[in-house]
Amino acid sequence: MSDISIREIVPAALAPATPNRPRLLVIGTALASAAVIVGFGSLLSFYVRTRALWLASDSGTWLPSGVNIPLTQPNMMAITLVFSLITVVWAVASMKSDDRSNTYIAVGLSIMFGFAYIAQTAYLLSLMGLPIAGDDAGRAPLFFAVIGSHLAITGAAMAYLAIMGIRSLGGNYNAKDVEGLYGAAMFWFVTVALYFAMWYAIYITK
Amino acid sequence: MSDGHSPLLLFRCEVQELMALTETRPDDTASDEALSPTQSVAGGLLGTADHVAVGRAWVAAGSVFLLGGLVAGLLAAVEHADTGGFDLVNNANTFTQLWSAGRVFLLLGGVLPILVGLATSIVPLQVGSAGLAFARGAAAAFWTWLLSIGVVILAYAFDGGPAGGDTDFVVLWALGLVLVGVSLLWAMVTIATTVLGARAEGMTLERVPVATWGFFVFSVGGLLTLPVMIAELVMAYLDTKYGYLPTAESRAGLVGVVNTLSIAPALYWVAVPTLGLAVEAIGVHTGRAIRFHKTILALIGLLGFVAYGADVYSFSSRGRSIALDNGLMVVAILATAVVMLAILAAAGDSVKGGKPKLTTPLLAGLVSGLLLVLGAIVAELAQIDPVVNFINKNFDASINLDDALMLNGTSFHEGLRGFILGAAIVGIIGGVEHFAHKVWGRTMNGGLGAISVLAGAAGTLVWGVGGVGAGFAGQPMLPAVESGVDSTIEAFNVASLIGLGLLVAGVGIFVLNIFVSLIGRRGAGTEPWRGVTLEWATDSPPRRGNFATAPVVTSATPLADNSTDGEDA
């Protein structure tokens, strides 16, 4: 048994540990995400309710004649966004390991998946052939409002992730502080979750 | 707290050099960028991100729009009181525009921004933070709101808004309101984040002051409520422009949006911070700290929860009838009244055991609290019809209700709105006077303050009674205009007009008081009211970074000698 006591190893007068920096960005992102979920959820529920009203009023089919919603593109978009979840988690995990090279690759891939989603949505809308305005537009503005809102949210998530990626590049974040990337990842997850709600309400149930 | 001592000496918080808010800080003078950003070179309002300055701007601008909204409402009431025809405006559409302008500016231009402004200024001080979270974002939110309100005014000026004749400006009105909602949302994110993430060491959530807790619940409620309004605006805009609905509701959709946030129970959301301010004022101005601190925090949280629930039920009732058949609304409305009463009763302990000084904040706190409870009790009357419907439908009963008690869809809800919003306005007057020393470093004139509170309270009572009475007499909810109504309804409409006139006078004096104090003598010292929460340990107005050293608190009343530690007795 050694004569050295714990008191000699750890001085009694050792300063207390510095408190962790409050995760303001994460908290703020969570609150903003809650608002985005409520707002997009409201839009989606208005869409579903209007569709129910339309069908109940015996005004004909919900989709205008000649308009069809193919399922291939929505499903591919879902898969793309699921892939993006993996890359976003990869970005956070590599930042936690101070592995910046992997962080940049993962952030870049996530943003690329975001662009791919936007491109696929544009292609889907062109396939659907919904007129954006005019007498034949009918319910088209509703589709564009909901889908467009999600595109805007996706754009915001991409910008958030890009900014946090650049800040990581600039050294603002490191293995001890991944707050920025963590917040961006949280918002990305919310964006993808909202897509799945939209996928079911608009593309699947049609 | 004993006399003759500097408040800073009485500051019982332990002071330590270690900064509680940052992980690493090069030196004591450096500040956390997220919490206390560098002020612009100009140092003026346009470039500042100082939370007190931004809050001051919200309060000053909101007060002006509050007055504007009340004047628009007053003009609509003048038109409505005379049922013989249109005198002030040309037709029903213009009347609807005037009526909606009153609602929009009163709530989204006045009451909400002032509450946000007070929270922006005060919350960081009360929780012992060096600043507001995302302070630049808060400043951007203010300027976006101001610009958006300008857009809404422009839209009204060019025949936009609900029932407007120019579709382009109707659309502009909707866009302006969307931006108003987004800016208020962003401001609320900063407030809630500050409460959750930037509290001083030792400041647990159960130790935060009642006013801050009220603002927190209010902000979270806003995050869950305003996005629905924004979504409704988008949908109403689409309906206006493209008419996608099976039955063309057209611009009626926009009227619905205006109504949604302006009638109870949605308005109970506004009651939450008002009650927080009332309890805070009661605790300070009676010289006896609130004894049932944790209980009151829990009740305020419950009120926010129930009010939001009631809010959701009212949204779900759109398109059917306001009467609900599931009983949830009835329970929610009943609960709000009970909770409000319990909060006031708990705060009443300070009045009973303390030494009340009849200051404007105390008067406003008591009066606004009582008006809110009165409004919540009156709201119960509207539940008789749904309850009877529920019983008839589910228990195979056949209870016949007198027509006078079928209040849903009548201007009864206008009266209810009068009670709730009027109480909120009176509470705001008291709250602004209570914190004026911190917000702009000057005290306000107590005489003018008392007059504005009394005029506001009398106006609220008469406005509320007028609307409720007209509802019992069967007057449909505004903006429907009926001609040839009976003299009873006309009398109640005149009462509403007089009530609104008194409220305009009260708010007018309040705005005057603000500007008189702004150009008046700067206050000295730190502690005009002998409060026991952290904000009273700061300079007036607070220095940059608020506190010389980061406070560490050990109780809910850190400046009091005999701390109750916030424990319930």
Boltz contact constraints between the chains, C-beta under 6 A:
constraints:
  - contact:
      token1: [A, 18]
      token2: [B, 23]
      max_distance: 6.0
  - contact:
      token1: [A, 19]
      token2: [B, 20]
      max_distance: 6.0
  - contact:
      token1: [A, 21]
      token2: [B, 22]
      max_distance: 6.0
  - contact:
      token1: [A, 21]
      token2: [B, 23]
      max_distance: 6.0
  - contact:
      token1: [A, 22]
      token2: [B, 197]
      max_distance: 6.0
  - contact:
      token1: [A, 22]
      token2: [B, 198]
      max_distance: 6.0
  - contact:
      token1: [A, 24]
      token2: [B, 34]
      max_distance: 6.0
  - contact:
      token1: [A, 24]
      token2: [B, 133]
      max_distance: 6.0
  - contact:
      token1: [A, 24]
      token2: [B, 193]
      max_distance: 6.0
  - contact:
      token1: [A, 24]
      token2: [B, 197]
      max_distance: 6.0
  - contact:
      token1: [A, 27]
      token2: [B, 193]
      max_distance: 6.0
  - contact:
      token1: [A, 27]
      token2: [B, 196]
      max_distance: 6.0
  - contact:
      token1: [A, 27]
      token2: [B, 197]
      max_distance: 6.0
  - contact:
      token1: [A, 28]
      token2: [B, 189]
      max_distance: 6.0
  - contact:
      token1: [A, 28]
      token2: [B, 193]
      max_distance: 6.0
  - contact:
      token1: [A, 31]
      token2: [B, 189]
      max_distance: 6.0
  - contact:
      token1: [A, 31]
      token2: [B, 192]
      max_distance: 6.0
  - contact:
      token1: [A, 31]
      token2: [B, 223]
      max_distance: 6.0
  - contact:
      token1: [A, 32]
      token2: [B, 189]
      max_distance: 6.0
  - contact:
      token1: [A, 34]
      token2: [B, 223]
      max_distance: 6.0
  - contact:
      token1: [A, 35]
      token2: [B, 185]
      max_distance: 6.0
  - contact:
      token1: [A, 35]
      token2: [B, 223]
      max_distance: 6.0
  - contact:
      token1: [A, 35]
      token2: [B, 227]
      max_distance: 6.0
  - contact:
      token1: [A, 38]
      token2: [B, 224]
      max_distance: 6.0
  - contact:
      token1: [A, 38]
      token2: [B, 227]
      max_distance: 6.0
  - contact:
      token1: [A, 39]
      token2: [B, 227]
      max_distance: 6.0
  - contact:
      token1: [A, 39]
      token2: [B, 230]
      max_distance: 6.0
  - contact:
      token1: [A, 39]
      token2: [B, 231]
      max_distance: 6.0
  - contact:
      token1: [A, 42]
      token2: [B, 228]
      max_distance: 6.0
  - contact:
      token1: [A, 42]
      token2: [B, 231]
      max_distance: 6.0
  - contact:
      token1: [A, 43]
      token2: [B, 231]
      max_distance: 6.0
  - contact:
      token1: [A, 46]
      token2: [B, 235]
      max_distance: 6.0
  - contact:
      token1: [A, 53]
      token2: [B, 246]
      max_distance: 6.0
  - contact:
      token1: [A, 54]
      token2: [B, 246]
      max_distance: 6.0
  - contact:
      token1: [A, 57]
      token2: [B, 246]
      max_distance: 6.0
  - contact:
      token1: [A, 59]
      token2: [B, 246]
      max_distance: 6.0
  - contact:
      token1: [A, 137]
      token2: [B, 242]
      max_distance: 6.0
  - contact:
      token1: [A, 139]
      token2: [B, 244]
      max_distance: 6.0
  - contact:
      token1: [A, 141]
      token2: [B, 238]
      max_distance: 6.0
  - contact:
      token1: [A, 141]
      token2: [B, 242]
      max_distance: 6.0
  - contact:
      token1: [A, 141]
      token2: [B, 244]
      max_distance: 6.0
  - contact:
      token1: [A, 142]
      token2: [B, 244]
      max_distance: 6.0
  - contact:
      token1: [A, 145]
      token2: [B, 234]
      max_distance: 6.0
  - contact:
      token1: [A, 145]
      token2: [B, 238]
      max_distance: 6.0
